[in-house]
């Protein structure tokens, strides 16, 4: 199978490429990535000697590049997106362009080139905020609360419209918070881990009571792969880690695993529109694919901490870049000063 992976030089995308090449030796993978700040050549350089792998630098909004690559592929797996909530609060334009217009450009190319198979990777944030009980499922109503989640909700609806209007063979998946290697260090887990390695405090929003469900990235990639190969067209599948933790609990786990105390916490003003809780019911995927998250939370956390300890050359230049220093966490104090 010839697979076009958009955003394959980003965090989840590069892990999916690795998963596919490792588990499906008959497949060929082309990555399309524009190499914005979170997509990096360093993430895919490890594949360059594999004859089954090809990289193309390009924008998913570029009609000609997308049309050419879709024409030569059997399926499209669409990871490419602007994903950081805080950056979307600062400015929503790039999120609308990439997440909405870019997705439509890909769908149009699939339609023009023989109704190519399309899998769309989305987020549980499109469903809004849960109360203290209950879980998101495939039938949950959409209720996005940030420009990021609104743009992803828009792209989800466009994918479904392509199925119902044109019969395009699509599937969708919505996933809880991912963590693992190659995640850009503006996201909470790598930010906290790398800050502590550098002797800096970790920024905890509000009172830390917001709850997220965490899934190790390889388990998510397994779910996407199952959906791509076995999913029913027009259907959505949810993937979660069965690992709900409050932000305060998550912070304390990281501090403990890294031998640090609560003195390393710096409380910061809460994010506008910060959803209270996310939780995932993945019983549909469990029933249809026998999928479940295989990585225990603490095991995944320890693997992630070890990876960032062993790969300072990967993340240190990122934290010194303009992309990072102009972000929302640029004023976190260094406790060594």
C-alpha positions, 0 to 999 in steps of 0.5 A: 500500500502506498500511504501519503502521511501529511504532517509526518515530520511532526510528533504523532506523524513521525511516530506513525511513520515509524510504526508503519515501516516497522509493522508493514514491510510491504508498505511505502510511505510518503511524508508531506510536511511544510516543516513549520516549527513543530515539524522537523527534518530531524524527526524523519532523518532516521528513515532516509536510508529506507527505500520505502520512505520518501519526504516532500516539503510542501504545504497541504494548502498547495493545490499542485503538490497535494494533487500530485502526491494524492494521485500517486498514493493509495491512501491519505493519513492526515495528521497535518495541523496547527495544534497548540491551544495557547497559540490559537488563542493568540491568533486563530488565522493559521489554524483556520488556514491549515486545519480547515482549508488544508483539509478541504484541499486534501479532500478535493484532491482525493475526489479528483483522483478516483475517490482515494481512501482518506483517514482524518486524525482529530482530537477529543477537544472538539467535544468541549468539556466534561463534568466530573462524570461521563466520557466522550464517545463517537456520538458526543455532541460537538462543543469546541471552546478554543480556536484550535478545537473549533478549527478541528471541529470544522475539518471533521465536519468537512470530512464527513460531508465528503463521505455523505455528499460524494461517497469518499471512503473516509474514516475519522479518529478522535484521540485524547492527549498524546505523549512520548518521544519527538513531542515539541517542548511547548506541550505540557509533558515535554515542557515540564520534563525539559524545564526540570532537566534545565533546572527551571520551574514548571508552569501549572495553570490555575489550581491544577484541577483540570483533568486530561486522559493521557495516551502513549503515542505508539498506542494511538498510532496502533489505533490509527493503523487499525482504523486505516485497515479495518475501519468502516467507511464514514465511521468515527473511532475514539482512542484514549489511554484510560489514564485520567489525571488532573494537571496537578497530579500529573505535575507531581508524578513528573516531579517525583519521577525526576527526583524534584519537590513541589518547590519547582512548581510555578503557578500561572494564570489559567488559560481562557476557556480552559476545559475542565475535563476530557475522558474517552470511551473507546469501547467501539474500537475495542469491540471492532478491532480488539484495540486497547492502550497497551502502555501503562501510564507510569511506564509511558511517563518513565520512557518519555522522561528517559527519551528527553534525558537522552536526546538533549541535542534534539530539544535544546535548540528548539527551546532556544528558538524564536518559535519557543521564546516568543511563546506563552511560557517564555517568562518561566524563571530559571531557578539556577539564576 
